[in-house]
Amino acid sequence: MLITLYSTEGCHLCEQAYSLLVEAGVQEHVQVIDIAFDDVLFSRYGVTIPVVSTQPVTSTSSEACSVTAYPVIADSVSDESTHSISELGWPFDSADLAAWLKNNGFN
């Protein structure tokens, strides 16, 4: 599984969220996506970042990074390909993150 942190440069809350991911020991599973370079992501997450999201890793890394391919609507959704996505939006603390990570197969 891969954890995506939706973020943007200069976002102090995003830095705090990344620090919580490091404290949880999952930084090797984290990819940071800057929403400023994608109109769809900016529209979706522009006022809600940081958001952590997880989805199953597909067969190639380029597919795993293609986050706009899946409709993200709520805490946990599925598309026609049965890829499940779970999100945790700010504000969250280490306990919230730990519970979310456990719920998604980490730790």
GIGI-V484784 format. One record per backbone hydrogen bond with DSSP energy under -1.0 kcal/mol. NH is the residue of the N-H (numbers start at 0). CO is the residue of the C=O. Records with the same first field share a line. If there is no record, write none. Layout:
NH = CO ; CO
This chain:
1 = 54
2 = 28
3 = 52
4 = 30
5 = 50
6 = 32
10 = 7
14 = 10
15 = 11
16 = 12
17 = 13
18 = 14
19 = 15
20 = 16
21 = 17
22 = 18
23 = 19
24 = 21
25 = 20
28 = 25
29 = 26
30 = 2
32 = 4
34 = 6
36 = 33
37 = 34
41 = 37
42 = 38
43 = 39
44 = 40
45 = 41
47 = 44
48 = 44
50 = 5
51 = 87
52 = 3
53 = 85
54 = 1
63 = 59
64 = 60
65 = 62
66 = 64
68 = 65
76 = 84
81 = 78
84 = 76
85 = 53
86 = 74
87 = 51
89 = 49
96 = 92
97 = 93
98 = 94
99 = 95
100 = 96
101 = 97
102 = 98
103 = 99
104 = 101
105 = 100
